[in-house]
Amino acid sequence: MHMTISVAVSGASGYVGGEVLRVFSEHPDVEFGALTAHSSAGDLVGVHQPHLRSLADRTIVETSAETLAGHDVVVLALPHGASGEIAAQLPPETLVIDCGADHRLASAEAWAEYYGGEHAGTWPYGMPELITPGGHQRDNLPGSRRIAVPGCNVTAVTLALQPGVAAGVVDPTDIVAVLANGYSGAGKKLATHLLASEGLGAASPYGVGGVHRHIPEIVQNLTSAGGEDVTISFTPTLVPMARGILATVTAPLASGADAAQVRAAWEAAYENEPFVHLLPEGQWPTTAATLGANTCLVQVAVDQKAGRVVVISAIDNLVKGTAGAALQSMNLALGVEETTGLQTLGVAP
């Protein structure tokens, strides 16, 4: 039986909000209600999202609890620290999906250290594929009315390494992750280092030296997957592309494990996952292959001389890294088939 799901989107003029509108538009049951923002309230959607032709003539309204209430689903695509206050004013029966970081961390201490300010609380985590004790996070999402969407870098690193952690074939105490990131991950804010004249032809590291805000979330996830004393050196790098993340993640090969066991761990973890695909041996992920799709492509190898497992993962940071995860989680929360409305076909070249 066809059902209509009314969805309001806050932050509709930003990159994440625009991608939420694009991705959710493909869902056969979604009908958009209020599209809201702050400084762009009163503008037409087409002024800020000219690619969204079906919504171009809609007017953006002011973000408030009043404009967002009355919908089945509210998606918050707001800056970090801005979701908690508005979410607290929304009815408990409304499914609220937070694309920001406010509700991802279980530890208030970690929030204070990496984000500052008061922790808004912990919501069910919107990464269905996350390995948890006895199952997967998708088992915890049906019926949820508050969901925290993971960070995009977190998604790339977690999905890359968690099979090895869960199977005990890697040592999680010495993880190194280096990521190539598209500029859309930084949002639309005006900053000199984000200008095309600065970014084109350059690769620039940021969040270096253990200060990046996604670190405690990665540790939280890999601990969920069975890791003990998880330690990660995490370095993201901006590269000249609009969207996408290519993550290179390495960890020591566990004592007694071999290459066959490593490959088997990743095969077993992802053989039935609709959106996480282990590529054939010898084929390596590229960000281009995930463009516009809710897929994570993964490859794993063992560097015998270094004694380390090397995993490469690729995602579209705005789809699998954010908006796609939000829709996937919405489906599970509402009892809809998990894959509904989600694209696995990338756009290439």
C-alpha positions as CSV (number, residue, x, y, z in Angstrom):
1,M,0.0,0.0,0.0
2,H,1.3,3.4,-0.9
3,M,2.1,5.7,2.0
4,T,3.0,9.4,2.0
5,I,5.8,10.5,4.2
6,S,5.9,14.3,4.8
7,V,9.4,15.5,5.1
8,A,10.6,19.0,6.3
9,V,14.2,20.0,5.6
10,S,16.1,22.6,7.7
11,G,19.2,24.1,6.1
12,A,17.8,23.7,2.6
13,S,20.1,26.2,1.0
14,G,23.4,24.5,2.0
15,Y,25.3,21.7,0.4
16,V,24.0,19.0,2.7
17,G,20.4,20.4,2.7
18,G,20.5,20.5,-1.1
19,E,21.7,16.9,-1.3
20,V,19.0,15.8,1.1
21,L,16.4,17.3,-1.2
22,R,18.0,15.6,-4.2
23,V,18.3,12.2,-2.7
24,F,15.0,12.2,-0.9
25,S,13.3,13.3,-4.1
26,E,14.0,9.9,-5.5
27,H,11.9,8.2,-2.8
28,P,8.5,7.2,-4.1
29,D,6.7,8.0,-0.8
30,V,8.3,11.3,0.2
31,E,6.4,14.5,-0.1
32,F,8.3,17.7,0.9
33,G,6.7,20.0,3.4
34,A,8.5,23.1,4.9
35,L,12.0,23.8,3.4
36,T,13.7,26.1,5.9
37,A,16.9,28.1,6.5
38,H,18.0,31.3,8.3
39,S,19.7,33.9,6.2
40,S,18.2,32.7,3.0
41,A,14.6,32.6,4.3
42,G,12.3,34.2,1.7
43,D,14.4,33.1,-1.3
44,L,13.3,30.6,-3.8
45,V,15.0,27.2,-3.6
46,G,16.3,27.6,-7.2
47,V,18.4,30.6,-6.2
48,H,20.5,28.4,-4.0
49,Q,19.9,24.9,-5.6
50,P,19.5,25.6,-9.3
51,H,20.0,21.9,-10.1
52,L,16.8,20.9,-8.2
53,R,14.3,21.9,-10.9
54,S,11.3,20.2,-9.4
55,L,11.8,22.4,-6.2
56,A,13.1,25.5,-7.8
57,D,9.9,27.5,-7.3
58,R,9.5,26.6,-3.6
59,T,10.0,29.4,-1.1
60,I,12.5,28.8,1.8
61,V,10.9,29.8,5.1
62,E,12.4,30.6,8.5
63,T,13.7,27.7,10.6
64,S,11.6,27.3,13.8
65,A,9.9,24.6,15.7
66,E,6.6,25.9,14.4
67,T,7.5,25.6,10.8
68,L,9.1,22.1,11.2
69,A,6.4,20.6,13.5
70,G,3.5,18.7,11.9
71,H,5.7,16.6,9.5
72,D,6.4,12.9,9.7
73,V,10.1,13.5,9.3
74,V,12.3,16.5,10.0
75,V,15.9,16.4,8.5
76,L,18.2,18.9,10.2
77,A,21.1,20.0,7.9
78,L,22.4,22.6,10.3
79,P,25.9,23.6,11.5
80,H,27.4,21.6,14.4
81,G,25.9,22.9,17.7
82,A,22.7,24.2,16.2
83,S,20.6,21.0,16.1
84,G,20.1,20.3,19.7
85,E,18.0,23.3,20.6
86,I,15.6,23.0,17.7
87,A,15.3,19.2,18.1
88,A,14.4,19.6,21.7
89,Q,11.3,21.6,20.7
90,L,10.0,19.0,18.2
91,P,7.3,16.5,19.2
92,P,8.5,13.1,20.3
93,E,6.4,11.3,17.6
94,T,8.3,13.1,14.8
95,L,11.2,11.3,13.3
96,V,14.1,13.8,13.6
97,I,17.2,13.0,11.6
98,D,20.2,15.1,12.5
99,C,22.9,15.4,9.8
100,G,25.1,17.4,12.1
101,A,27.3,16.1,14.9
102,D,25.3,17.2,17.9
103,H,23.9,13.7,18.8
104,R,26.5,11.3,17.4
105,L,28.8,10.8,20.4
106,A,28.0,8.7,23.4
107,S,30.6,10.5,25.5
108,A,29.8,14.0,26.8
109,E,33.5,14.3,27.7
110,A,34.6,13.6,24.1
111,W,32.0,16.1,22.9
112,A,33.4,18.8,25.2
113,E,37.0,18.0,24.2
114,Y,36.5,18.1,20.4
115,Y,33.5,20.4,19.9
116,G,33.2,22.4,23.1
117,G,30.0,23.4,24.9
118,E,27.3,21.3,26.4
119,H,26.6,17.8,24.9
120,A,23.0,17.7,23.5
121,G,22.7,13.9,24.2
122,T,23.1,10.7,22.3
123,W,20.7,9.4,19.6
124,P,20.5,6.1,17.8
125,Y,23.3,6.1,15.3
126,G,22.4,6.2,11.6
127,M,25.0,3.8,10.1
128,P,23.0,0.6,9.4
129,E,26.1,-1.4,8.4
130,L,28.0,-0.7,11.6
131,I,28.9,-3.9,13.3
132,T,27.6,-4.1,16.9
133,P,27.8,-6.7,19.6
134,G,25.6,-9.5,18.3
135,G,24.5,-7.8,15.1
136,H,24.4,-4.6,13.2
137,Q,23.2,-1.1,13.9
138,R,20.3,-1.5,11.5
139,D,18.7,-3.8,14.1
140,N,18.4,-0.8,16.4
141,L,16.8,1.7,14.0
142,P,13.2,0.4,13.5
143,G,10.8,2.5,15.4
144,S,13.4,5.1,16.3
145,R,12.2,8.8,16.4
146,R,15.6,10.4,16.8
147,I,18.6,9.4,14.5
148,A,22.1,10.9,14.3
149,V,23.7,10.6,10.9
150,P,27.4,9.7,11.0
151,G,30.2,12.0,9.8
152,C,31.3,11.5,6.2
153,N,35.0,10.8,7.1
154,V,33.8,8.5,9.8
155,T,31.7,6.5,7.3
156,A,34.7,6.1,5.0
157,V,37.1,4.9,7.7
158,T,34.6,2.8,9.7
159,L,33.4,0.8,6.6
160,A,36.9,0.4,5.5
161,L,38.3,-1.2,8.6
162,Q,35.5,-2.7,10.7
163,P,35.5,-6.1,9.2
164,G,39.1,-6.7,10.2
165,V,38.5,-5.4,13.7
166,A,35.4,-7.6,14.2
167,A,37.3,-10.7,12.9
168,G,40.4,-10.0,14.9
169,V,42.7,-10.0,11.9
170,V,44.0,-6.5,12.5
171,D,45.5,-4.8,15.5
172,P,43.3,-1.7,16.2
173,T,45.8,0.0,18.6
174,D,47.9,1.4,15.7
175,I,45.5,2.6,12.9
176,V,46.6,5.2,10.4
177,A,44.1,6.8,8.1
178,V,44.9,9.4,5.4
179,L,41.9,10.8,3.4
180,A,41.6,12.7,0.2
181,N,38.5,14.9,0.6
182,G,36.3,17.0,-1.8
183,Y,35.7,20.6,-0.9
184,S,31.9,20.2,-0.4
185,G,32.6,18.5,2.9
186,A,33.5,22.0,4.3
187,G,30.1,23.4,3.4
188,K,29.3,26.7,1.7
189,K,30.8,29.1,4.1
190,L,33.1,31.7,2.6
191,A,36.7,31.1,3.6
192,T,39.9,32.0,1.8
193,H,41.3,28.5,1.9
194,L,38.1,27.2,0.3
195,L,38.2,29.5,-2.7
196,A,38.8,27.9,-6.1
197,S,41.9,30.1,-6.6
198,E,43.4,28.5,-3.5
199,G,42.2,24.9,-4.0
200,L,42.6,24.3,-7.7
201,G,45.9,22.6,-8.3
202,A,46.6,22.1,-4.6
203,A,46.3,19.5,-2.0
204,S,46.0,20.8,1.6
205,P,45.9,18.9,4.9
206,Y,43.7,20.1,7.7
207,G,42.8,18.9,11.2
208,V,46.3,17.5,11.6
209,G,47.8,16.1,14.8
210,G,44.8,14.4,16.5
211,V,42.5,17.4,16.6
212,H,39.9,16.5,13.9
213,R,36.4,16.2,15.4
214,H,35.7,12.9,13.7
215,I,38.3,11.0,15.6
216,P,36.2,10.1,18.7
217,E,33.4,9.0,16.5
218,I,35.7,6.6,14.6
219,V,37.0,5.2,17.8
220,Q,33.5,4.8,19.1
221,N,32.5,2.8,16.0
222,L,35.5,0.6,15.9
223,T,35.1,-0.1,19.6
224,S,31.5,-1.1,18.8
225,A,32.9,-3.5,16.2
226,G,34.9,-5.3,18.8
227,G,38.1,-3.2,19.0
228,E,40.0,-2.8,22.3
229,D,42.2,0.2,23.0
230,V,41.5,1.7,19.5
231,T,44.0,4.3,18.5
232,I,44.0,6.2,15.3
233,S,46.3,8.7,13.6
234,F,43.8,10.5,11.3
235,T,44.8,13.1,8.6
236,P,42.3,14.4,6.0
237,T,43.5,16.4,3.0
238,L,41.5,18.7,0.7
239,V,42.0,17.8,-3.0
240,P,40.7,19.6,-6.1
241,M,37.3,17.8,-6.5
242,A,33.8,19.0,-5.5
243,R,32.8,15.8,-3.7
244,G,34.1,12.4,-2.7
245,I,36.3,10.8,-0.1
246,L,39.1,8.3,-0.8
247,A,40.3,6.8,2.5
248,T,43.6,4.9,2.8
249,V,43.4,3.1,6.2
250,T,46.2,0.8,7.5
251,A,46.6,-1.3,10.7
252,P,49.1,-4.0,11.8
253,L,48.2,-7.5,10.7
254,A,47.2,-9.4,13.8
255,S,49.5,-12.1,15.1
256,G,48.8,-15.4,13.4
257,A,46.6,-13.9,10.7
258,D,47.3,-14.3,7.0
259,A,46.2,-12.7,3.7
260,A,43.5,-15.3,3.0
261,Q,41.9,-14.8,6.4
262,V,42.0,-11.0,5.8
263,R,40.2,-11.3,2.5
264,A,37.7,-13.7,4.0
265,A,36.8,-11.3,6.8
266,W,35.9,-8.5,4.4
267,E,34.0,-10.9,2.1
268,A,31.9,-12.2,5.0
269,A,31.2,-8.8,6.4
270,Y,29.9,-7.3,3.2
271,E,28.6,-10.1,1.0
272,N,25.0,-9.2,1.8
273,E,25.3,-5.5,2.2
274,P,23.3,-3.6,-0.5
275,F,25.5,-0.5,-0.4
276,V,29.0,-1.6,0.7
277,H,30.8,-3.5,-2.0
278,L,34.1,-5.3,-1.8
279,L,35.7,-5.1,-5.2
280,P,37.3,-8.0,-7.0
281,E,41.0,-8.5,-6.1
282,G,43.2,-6.1,-7.9
283,Q,40.5,-3.5,-8.6
284,W,40.8,-0.3,-6.5
285,P,38.1,2.1,-5.5
286,T,37.8,5.5,-7.0
287,T,35.7,8.4,-5.9
288,A,34.3,8.8,-9.5
289,A,32.7,5.4,-9.3
290,T,30.6,6.5,-6.3
291,L,29.5,9.9,-7.6
292,G,25.9,10.5,-6.8
293,A,25.4,6.9,-5.4
294,N,24.8,5.6,-1.9
295,T,27.7,3.2,-2.2
296,C,30.9,2.5,-0.4
297,L,33.5,0.7,-2.5
298,V,36.2,-1.2,-0.6
299,Q,39.4,-3.0,-1.4
300,V,41.8,-4.7,1.0
301,A,45.3,-6.0,0.7
302,V,48.2,-7.2,3.0
303,D,51.5,-5.5,2.8
304,Q,53.6,-8.4,3.9
305,K,56.9,-6.5,4.3
306,A,55.4,-3.8,6.4
307,G,53.2,-6.3,8.3
308,R,50.1,-4.2,7.8
309,V,46.6,-4.5,6.3
310,V,45.8,-1.8,3.8
311,V,42.2,-0.9,3.0
312,I,41.0,1.7,0.5
313,S,37.4,2.9,0.6
314,A,35.6,5.5,-1.6
315,I,32.3,7.2,-1.0
316,D,30.4,10.3,-2.1
317,N,30.6,12.4,1.0
318,L,27.2,14.0,0.3
319,V,25.4,10.8,-0.4
320,K,26.7,7.7,1.5
321,G,28.5,10.2,3.8
322,T,25.3,12.1,4.6
323,A,22.0,12.4,2.7
324,G,22.0,8.7,1.6
325,A,22.6,7.5,5.1
326,A,19.8,9.8,6.3
327,L,17.3,8.2,3.8
328,Q,18.6,4.7,4.5
329,S,18.0,5.2,8.2
330,M,14.6,6.8,7.6
331,N,13.5,3.8,5.7
332,L,14.5,1.5,8.6
333,A,13.0,3.7,11.2
334,L,9.6,3.8,9.4
335,G,9.5,0.1,8.4
336,V,10.2,0.8,4.7
337,E,12.5,-1.5,2.7
338,E,16.0,-0.2,3.5
339,T,17.0,0.3,-0.2
340,T,13.9,2.3,-1.3
341,G,14.8,5.4,-3.2
342,L,18.5,4.9,-3.0
343,Q,20.8,4.8,-6.0
344,T,23.7,2.4,-6.4
345,L,24.7,3.5,-9.9
346,G,27.4,6.2,-10.0
347,V,27.9,8.9,-12.6
348,A,31.1,8.4,-14.7
349,P,33.2,9.7,-16.3
